[in-house]
Amino acid sequence: MGDYRHRPVLLDEAVAALDIRPDGTYLDGTFGRGGHSAEILKRLSPKGCLLALDRDPEAVAEGQRKLGGDPRFAIVHGEFADMERYVREWGVEEGLDGILLDLGVSSPQLDDPVRGFSFMGDGPLDMRMNPLQGVSAKEWLAEAPERELTRVFREFGEERHARRIARSIIWARQKQRLETTGQLARLIEDTVGRREKNKHPATRCFQAIRIYINDELAQLARGLEEAIKLLRPGGRLVVISFHSLEDRLVKRTIREAARPGKVRRNVPQHPDHEPLLRPIGRAIKASETELSVNPRARSAVMRVAEKLG
């Protein structure tokens, strides 16, 4: 495992938003490299408990190395979309006092060319958050028809030139299989040119492929539904998202769960259709101070809600 620095985004804000009770039980659904988890543990008493999940086996190994000796901490290789199953296996019956979801890709994943998430370093086209499972970006790009490529680029990357890029990929792979992030990035740049200042033309397509390969939006929808069920009254849900598709889903789910008197989509139903959540404040973004040391926090948006009882 390479030594790639990771700065937790909105660290102080997220931990404060959880409103931690020293004897409470918390879930970090996206352990990453453990920055948020370490701060949560600092605020827990010997009776407190922190459960962590990550779908990346490297993150789980890091969690076991860093925090595995703490009796208040446990980490499992798994997806937060299945958090209810893991919480029950841990023996938690009375609900959670807080759930944190820090979405997207961690800095170690981005900075390691072998993972294939970024075009900043040339590496294999993989992009799987769990490299032991599923189809890689290389395999998908080699087989996907033009219509599917176009849909993914348009729907998950909001790419205006989706069809043109899809056609270029179809044409290019007839001559040579796309193997690396550098090949794909150059192909997209040759297709559409550089049109936006300080933004590589491949950015949206790389985001789209990653979201599709990892089924990120469906995972998020399921995870939010399970989080609402698992929180006990007064428990906090804190979600940090990094692109508009994620944030819109989080915002809509919280809004619908906070709305009384109607049946809500994609959230568990209260018998009397009473509100399930109370939004806490407005969306929070990184401060200029944080951005000066961590530019990747620029797109981060944090939303907070509290479970009603």
Backbone hydrogen bonds in HBPLUS format (Angstrom, degrees):
<---DONOR---> <-ACCEPTOR-->    atom                        ^
c    i                          cat <-CA-CA->   ^        H-A-AA   ^      H-
h    n   atom  resd res      DA  || num        DHA   H-A  angle D-A-AA Bond
n    s   type  num  typ     dist DA aas  dist angle  dist       angle   num
A0014-ALA N   A0010-LEU O   2.82 MM   4  5.82 159.6  1.86 151.8 157.3     1
A0015-VAL N   A0011-LEU O   3.12 MM   4  6.28 170.2  2.13 154.6 157.0     2
A0016-ALA N   A0012-ASP O   2.97 MM   4  6.05 158.6  2.02 146.2 152.7     3
A0017-ALA N   A0013-GLU O   2.93 MM   4  6.04 150.3  2.02 141.4 149.8     4
A0018-LEU N   A0014-ALA O   3.16 MM   4  6.45 136.7  2.36 142.4 152.5     5
A0019-ASP N   A0016-ALA O   3.03 MM   3  5.45 151.8  2.11 108.6 117.3     6
A0024-GLY N   A0021-ARG O   2.83 MM   3  5.06 166.2  1.85 125.9 127.4     7
A0045-SER N   A0022-PRO O   2.75 MM  23  4.87 169.7  1.76 122.1 125.4     8
A0049-CYS N   A0024-GLY O   2.96 MM  25  6.41 151.1  2.04 158.2 159.8     9
A0097-ASP N   A0025-THR O   2.76 MM  72  5.44 162.5  1.78 159.0 165.0    10
A0026-TYR N   A0049-CYS O   2.87 MM  23  6.26 161.3  1.90 154.0 159.2    11
A0051-LEU N   A0026-TYR O   2.80 MM  25  6.12 170.1  1.81 156.4 158.5    12
A0027-LEU N   A0098-GLY O   2.99 MM  71  6.38 152.7  2.06 150.1 158.9    13
A0100-LEU N   A0027-LEU O   2.92 MM  73  6.32 161.3  1.95 164.8 171.0    14
A0028-ASP N   A0051-LEU O   2.81 MM  23  6.25 158.0  1.85 158.9 166.1    15
A0053-LEU N   A0028-ASP O   2.95 MM  25  6.41 151.0  2.03 160.6 160.0    16
A0029-GLY N   A0100-LEU O   2.93 MM  71  6.06 153.4  2.00 165.2 173.1    17
A0031-PHE N   A0053-LEU O   2.95 MM  22  5.89 168.9  1.96 158.2 161.8    18
A0034-GLY N   A0031-PHE O   2.85 MM   3  5.23 162.5  1.88 142.7 143.1    19
A0038-ALA N   A0034-GLY O   2.92 MM   4  5.93 162.9  1.95 151.1 154.6    20
A0039-GLU N   A0035-GLY O   3.40 MM   4  6.62 155.1  2.47 140.1 145.7    21
A0040-ILE N   A0036-HIS O   2.97 MM   4  6.26 155.8  2.03 153.9 161.2    22
A0041-LEU N   A0037-SER O   2.95 MM   4  6.21 163.4  1.98 156.0 159.7    23
A0042-LYS N   A0038-ALA O   3.23 MM   4  6.48 143.0  2.38 137.8 146.7    24
A0043-ARG N   A0040-ILE O   2.98 MM   3  5.43 145.9  2.09 110.1 120.1    25
A0044-LEU N   A0041-LEU O   3.16 MM   3  5.16 165.0  2.19 105.8 110.5    26
A0048-GLY N   A0045-SER O   2.94 MM   3  5.15 155.6  2.00 110.0 118.0    27
A0050-LEU N   A0072-ARG O   2.82 MM  22  6.11 166.0  1.84 167.1 168.0    28
A0074-ALA N   A0050-LEU O   3.13 MM  24  6.62 145.0  2.26 160.0 166.6    29
A0052-ALA N   A0074-ALA O   2.85 MM  22  6.17 145.0  1.98 151.8 162.3    30
A0076-VAL N   A0052-ALA O   3.04 MM  24  6.45 149.3  2.14 145.3 152.1    31
A0078-GLY N   A0054-ASP O   2.99 MM  24  5.45 142.4  2.13 119.1 126.7    32
A0059-ALA N   A0056-ASP O   3.02 MM   3  5.37 123.9  2.35 107.1 120.6    33
A0060-VAL N   A0056-ASP O   3.19 MM   4  6.58 156.1  2.25 152.6 159.5    34
A0061-ALA N   A0057-PRO O   2.99 MM   4  6.19 159.0  2.04 146.3 151.6    35
A0062-GLU N   A0058-GLU O   3.00 MM   4  6.22 152.2  2.08 142.4 150.0    36
A0063-GLY N   A0059-ALA O   2.86 MM   4  6.14 152.1  1.94 147.0 155.0    37
A0064-GLN N   A0060-VAL O   2.94 MM   4  6.24 156.2  2.00 151.2 156.9    38
A0065-ARG N   A0061-ALA O   2.99 MM   4  6.19 151.5  2.07 142.8 150.9    39
A0066-LYS N   A0062-GLU O   2.85 MM   4  6.00 165.2  1.87 154.0 157.6    40
A0067-LEU N   A0063-GLY O   2.88 MM   4  5.59 160.9  1.91 144.4 150.6    41
A0068-GLY N   A0064-GLN O   3.05 MM   4  4.14 132.9  2.28 107.2 114.5    42
A0070-ASP N   A0067-LEU O   3.00 MM   3  5.65 168.9  2.02 125.3 128.7    43
A0073-PHE N   A0070-ASP O   3.03 MM   3  5.52 168.0  2.04 122.9 125.7    44
A0082-ASP N   A0079-GLU O   2.99 MM   3  5.66 161.3  2.02 117.8 123.6    45
A0083-MET N   A0080-PHE O   3.08 MM   3  4.77 150.5  2.17 113.2 109.5    46
A0085-ARG N   A0082-ASP O   3.14 MM   3  5.75 123.9  2.47 115.6 127.0    47
A0087-VAL N   A0083-MET O   2.84 MM   4  5.99 163.8  1.86 160.8 165.5    48
A0088-ARG N   A0084-GLU O   2.98 MM   4  6.16 159.5  2.03 149.5 154.7    49
A0089-GLU N   A0085-ARG O   2.97 MM   4  6.22 154.9  2.04 145.3 152.7    50
A0090-TRP N   A0086-TYR O   2.94 MM   4  6.20 141.3  2.09 143.6 153.9    51
A0092-VAL N   A0087-VAL O   3.23 MM   5  5.77 161.2  2.26 161.7 156.0    52
A0091-GLY N   A0088-ARG O   2.91 MM   3  5.07 150.5  1.99 103.3 113.0    53
A0096-LEU N   A0230-LEU O   2.88 MM 134  5.97 154.9  1.94 139.7 147.5    54
A0232-ARG N   A0096-LEU O   2.93 MM 136  5.55 166.9  1.94 149.5 147.1    55
A0236-ARG N   A0097-ASP O   3.13 MM 139  6.40 150.6  2.22 128.5 126.8    56
A0099-ILE N   A0236-ARG O   2.86 MM 137  6.37 151.3  1.94 160.5 169.9    57
A0238-VAL N   A0099-ILE O   2.92 MM 139  6.23 165.8  1.94 169.6 173.3    58
A0101-LEU N   A0238-VAL O   2.89 MM 137  6.32 156.8  1.94 160.4 167.7    59
A0240-ILE N   A0101-LEU O   2.81 MM 139  6.24 163.9  1.83 162.6 167.0    60
A0103-LEU N   A0240-ILE O   2.88 MM 137  5.92 155.3  1.94 163.8 165.8    61
A0110-LEU N   A0106-SER O   3.00 MM   4  6.35 157.9  2.05 152.6 159.4    62
A0111-ASP N   A0107-SER O   2.77 MM   4  5.84 162.1  1.80 159.7 164.4    63
A0112-ASP N   A0108-PRO O   3.14 MM   4  5.94 132.1  2.38 137.1 144.9    64
A0115-ARG N   A0112-ASP O   3.00 MM   3  5.79 154.2  2.07 124.6 130.5    65
A0116-GLY N   A0113-PRO O   3.10 MM   3  5.41 143.7  2.24 106.2 116.2    66
A0127-MET N   A0115-ARG O   2.96 MM  12  5.92 167.5  1.98 156.9 160.9    67
A0181-THR N   A0123-GLY O   2.74 MM  58  5.53 154.4  1.81 158.2 167.2    68
A0126-ASP N   A0124-PRO O   2.97 MM   2  5.79 113.1  2.43 114.3  97.5    69
A0125-LEU N   A0179-GLU O   3.03 MM  54  5.88 154.1  2.10 141.5 138.6    70
A0138-LYS N   A0125-LEU O   2.95 MM  13  4.98 142.4  2.09 142.3 135.1    71
A0137-ALA N   A0126-ASP O   2.83 MM  11  4.93 156.9  1.89 127.9 135.6    72
A0133-GLN N   A0130-ASN O   3.06 MM   3  5.73 164.5  2.09 128.7 129.4    73
A0140-TRP N   A0136-SER O   3.03 MM   4  6.31 159.9  2.07 151.1 156.8    74
A0141-LEU N   A0137-ALA O   2.86 MM   4  5.96 169.0  1.88 154.5 157.6    75
A0142-ALA N   A0138-LYS O   3.12 MM   4  6.21 136.5  2.32 139.6 150.3    76
A0143-GLU N   A0140-TRP O   3.10 MM   3  5.45 148.2  2.21 107.6 116.5    77
A0144-ALA N   A0140-TRP O   2.87 MM   4  5.70 161.1  1.90 169.2 171.5    78
A0149-LEU N   A0145-PRO O   3.03 MM   4  6.34 166.5  2.05 161.3 165.4    79
A0150-THR N   A0146-GLU O   2.91 MM   4  6.06 166.6  1.93 154.5 158.2    80
A0151-ARG N   A0147-ARG O   2.99 MM   4  6.17 161.2  2.03 145.6 150.7    81
A0152-VAL N   A0148-GLU O   2.98 MM   4  6.17 167.9  1.99 156.1 158.6    82
A0153-PHE N   A0149-LEU O   3.01 MM   4  6.21 171.1  2.02 156.7 159.1    83
A0154-ARG N   A0150-THR O   2.97 MM   4  6.04 154.6  2.04 148.4 155.9    84
A0155-GLU N   A0151-ARG O   2.73 MM   4  5.72 167.1  1.75 155.3 159.6    85
A0156-PHE N   A0152-VAL O   2.93 MM   4  5.55 159.9  1.97 141.8 148.4    86
A0157-GLY N   A0153-PHE O   3.17 MM   4  4.96 130.3  2.43 110.0 120.6    87
A0159-GLU N   A0153-PHE O   3.15 MM   6  5.65 164.5  2.17 134.9 137.5    88
A0158-GLU N   A0154-ARG O   3.14 MM   4  4.59 127.7  2.42 107.6 115.0    89
A0165-ILE N   A0161-HIS O   2.99 MM   4  6.19 163.2  2.02 161.2 166.1    90
A0166-ALA N   A0162-ALA O   2.93 MM   4  6.09 160.5  1.97 150.8 156.7    91
A0167-ARG N   A0163-ARG O   2.97 MM   4  6.19 160.6  2.01 151.6 155.9    92
A0168-SER N   A0164-ARG O   3.07 MM   4  6.30 151.2  2.15 141.7 149.6    93
A0169-ILE N   A0165-ILE O   2.98 MM   4  6.29 152.4  2.05 151.1 158.2    94
A0170-ILE N   A0166-ALA O   3.02 MM   4  6.33 160.6  2.06 151.1 156.1    95
A0171-TRP N   A0167-ARG O   2.96 MM   4  6.17 163.2  1.99 149.9 154.3    96
A0172-ALA N   A0168-SER O   2.85 MM   4  5.98 162.4  1.88 148.3 153.6    97
A0173-ARG N   A0169-ILE O   2.96 MM   4  6.02 163.5  1.98 153.6 156.9    98
A0174-GLN N   A0171-TRP O   3.37 MM   3  5.58 146.3  2.49 100.6 109.8    99
A0175-LYS N   A0172-ALA O   3.06 MM   3  5.58 149.1  2.16 110.6 119.2   100
A0176-GLN N   A0172-ALA O   2.98 MM   4  6.22 165.0  2.00 153.6 158.5   101
A0184-LEU N   A0180-THR O   3.26 MM   4  6.61 164.9  2.28 150.0 152.8   102
A0185-ALA N   A0181-THR O   2.92 MM   4  6.09 164.3  1.94 152.1 156.9   103
A0186-ARG N   A0182-GLY O   2.98 MM   4  6.09 163.3  2.01 150.1 154.3   104
A0187-LEU N   A0183-GLN O   3.00 MM   4  6.17 154.6  2.07 146.2 153.7   105
A0188-ILE N   A0184-LEU O   3.02 MM   4  6.27 161.0  2.06 153.2 157.1   106
A0189-GLU N   A0185-ALA O   2.97 MM   4  6.18 161.2  2.01 147.8 153.5   107
A0190-ASP N   A0186-ARG O   2.85 MM   4  5.99 157.9  1.89 148.8 154.7   108
A0191-THR N   A0187-LEU O   3.02 MM   4  6.17 135.1  2.23 136.6 148.7   109
A0191-THR N   A0188-ILE O   3.10 MM   3  4.98 125.6  2.41  91.2 105.9   110
A0192-VAL N   A0188-ILE O   3.00 MM   4  6.25 163.0  2.03 160.0 161.4   111
A0193-GLY N   A0189-GLU O   2.72 MM   4  4.84 142.1  1.86 133.2 143.0   112
A0203-THR N   A0200-HIS O   3.07 MM   3  5.58 170.1  2.08 122.9 126.0   113
A0206-PHE N   A0202-ALA O   2.98 MM   4  6.12 163.2  2.01 163.4 168.2   114
A0207-GLN N   A0203-THR O   3.07 MM   4  6.30 159.5  2.11 149.6 155.3   115
A0208-ALA N   A0204-ARG O   2.90 MM   4  6.13 159.3  1.94 146.7 152.7   116
A0209-ILE N   A0205-CYS O   2.89 MM   4  6.10 165.0  1.91 154.2 157.0   117
A0210-ARG N   A0206-PHE O   3.04 MM   4  6.16 166.0  2.06 148.3 152.4   118
A0211-ILE N   A0207-GLN O   2.95 MM   4  6.16 164.8  1.97 155.5 159.5   119
A0212-TYR N   A0208-ALA O   2.96 MM   4  6.13 160.7  2.00 149.3 154.9   120
A0213-ILE N   A0209-ILE O   2.80 MM   4  5.92 173.6  1.81 159.3 161.4   121
A0214-ASN N   A0210-ARG O   3.09 MM   4  6.10 158.1  2.14 146.4 151.7   122
A0215-ASP N   A0211-ILE O   2.93 MM   4  5.72 105.9  2.49 132.8 148.3   123
A0216-GLU N   A0211-ILE O   3.04 MM   5  5.08 155.2  2.10 141.9 147.9   124
A0215-ASP N   A0212-TYR O   3.17 MM   3  4.99 156.2  2.23  99.5 106.8   125
A0219-GLN N   A0215-ASP O   3.00 MM   4  6.14 157.1  2.06 152.8 160.2   126
A0220-LEU N   A0216-GLU O   2.89 MM   4  6.08 152.5  1.97 144.1 151.6   127
A0221-ALA N   A0217-LEU O   2.96 MM   4  6.20 162.9  1.99 148.4 152.4   128
A0222-ARG N   A0218-ALA O   3.07 MM   4  6.28 165.3  2.10 150.6 153.8   129
A0223-GLY N   A0219-GLN O   2.86 MM   4  6.00 157.5  1.91 147.3 154.6   130
A0224-LEU N   A0220-LEU O   2.87 MM   4  6.05 161.2  1.91 157.7 161.0   131
A0225-GLU N   A0221-ALA O   3.20 MM   4  6.37 158.2  2.25 142.6 148.4   132
A0226-GLU N   A0222-ARG O   2.98 MM   4  6.26 161.3  2.01 152.4 157.1   133
A0227-ALA N   A0223-GLY O   2.83 MM   4  5.98 152.2  1.91 146.0 154.6   134
A0228-ILE N   A0224-LEU O   3.08 MM   4  6.27 158.5  2.13 149.1 152.9   135
A0229-LYS N   A0225-GLU O   3.36 MM   4  6.66 153.8  2.44 141.3 147.7   136
A0230-LEU N   A0226-GLU O   2.97 MM   4  6.17 152.5  2.04 149.9 157.7   137
A0231-LEU N   A0227-ALA O   3.10 MM   4  6.18 144.5  2.23 153.8 159.4   138
A0235-GLY N   A0232-ARG O   2.80 MM   3  5.34 158.1  1.85 146.4 148.5   139
A0234-GLY N   A0307-LYS O   2.79 MM  73  5.19 174.3  1.79 141.7 143.8   140
A0307-LYS N   A0235-GLY O   2.82 MM  72  5.37 164.4  1.84 159.6 165.0   141
A0237-LEU N   A0305-ALA O   2.80 MM  68  5.22 166.9  1.81 158.0 161.1   142
A0305-ALA N   A0237-LEU O   2.97 MM  68  5.22 151.4  2.05 146.5 154.3   143
A0239-VAL N   A0303-ARG O   2.99 MM  64  5.46 168.3  2.01 161.1 165.0   144
A0303-ARG N   A0239-VAL O   2.92 MM  64  5.46 158.2  1.97 153.4 159.1   145
A0241-SER N   A0301-VAL O   2.88 MM  60  5.35 165.1  1.90 153.3 153.6   146
A0301-VAL N   A0241-SER O   2.90 MM  60  5.35 150.6  1.99 148.3 154.6   147
A0247-ASP N   A0243-HIS O   3.09 MM   4  6.34 172.9  2.10 157.3 159.2   148
A0248-ARG N   A0244-SER O   2.87 MM   4  5.86 161.2  1.90 147.4 152.0   149
A0249-LEU N   A0245-LEU O   3.30 MM   4  6.42 156.3  2.36 138.6 144.5   150
A0250-VAL N   A0246-GLU O   2.96 MM   4  6.28 161.2  1.99 158.2 163.7   151
A0251-LYS N   A0247-ASP O   2.82 MM   4  5.94 170.2  1.83 154.9 158.1   152
A0252-ARG N   A0248-ARG O   2.89 MM   4  5.96 163.1  1.92 146.2 151.2   153
A0253-THR N   A0249-LEU O   2.98 MM   4  6.07 161.5  2.01 146.0 151.3   154
A0254-ILE N   A0250-VAL O   3.02 MM   4  6.22 168.7  2.03 156.7 159.2   155
A0255-ARG N   A0251-LYS O   2.95 MM   4  6.08 162.3  1.98 148.4 154.1   156
A0256-GLU N   A0252-ARG O   2.89 MM   4  6.06 162.5  1.93 152.5 156.6   157
A0257-ALA N   A0253-THR O   2.95 MM   4  6.07 153.4  2.02 145.6 153.3   158
A0258-ALA N   A0254-ILE O   2.98 MM   4  6.08 126.9  2.27 140.6 154.0   159
A0258-ALA N   A0255-ARG O   3.25 MM   3  5.15 137.3  2.44  91.9 103.8   160
A0259-ARG N   A0256-GLU O   3.29 MM   3  5.15 160.5  2.33  98.6 104.2   161
A0276-LEU N   A0257-ALA O   2.70 MM  19  5.26 159.9  1.74 172.6 172.1   162
A0277-LEU N   A0257-ALA O   3.18 MM  20  5.51 154.7  2.25 116.3 118.4   163
A0261-GLY N   A0273-HIS O   2.91 MM  12  5.28 145.5  2.03 156.3 160.3   164
A0273-HIS N   A0270-HIS O   2.86 MM   3  4.88 162.4  1.90 113.7 118.6   165
A0308-LEU N   A0276-LEU O   2.88 MM  32  5.33 172.7  1.89 138.4 139.6   166
A0278-ARG N   A0306-GLU O   2.75 MM  28  5.06 141.9  1.89 140.8 153.6   167
A0306-GLU N   A0278-ARG O   2.86 MM  28  5.06 155.0  1.92 131.6 139.2   168
A0280-ILE N   A0304-VAL O   2.89 MM  24  5.31 176.8  1.89 134.5 134.1   169
A0284-ILE N   A0302-MET O   2.90 MM  18  4.97 162.3  1.93 142.1 148.0   170
A0302-MET N   A0284-ILE O   2.82 MM  18  4.97 163.1  1.84 147.7 153.1   171
A0291-LEU N   A0287-SER O   2.95 MM   4  6.24 163.8  1.98 153.0 157.9   172
A0292-SER N   A0288-GLU O   3.03 MM   4  6.13 139.5  2.20 139.6 148.8   173
A0293-VAL N   A0290-GLU O   3.08 MM   3  5.53 143.9  2.22 109.1 118.6   174
A0294-ASN N   A0290-GLU O   2.80 MM   4  5.85 134.7  2.01 148.7 163.3   175
A0297-ALA N   A0294-ASN O   3.01 MM   3  5.85 169.0  2.02 127.0 130.6   176
A0298-ARG N   A0295-PRO O   3.09 MM   3  5.71 166.9  2.11 122.2 124.2   177
A0300-ALA N   A0297-ALA O   3.04 MM   3  5.23 159.1  2.09 111.0 117.7   178
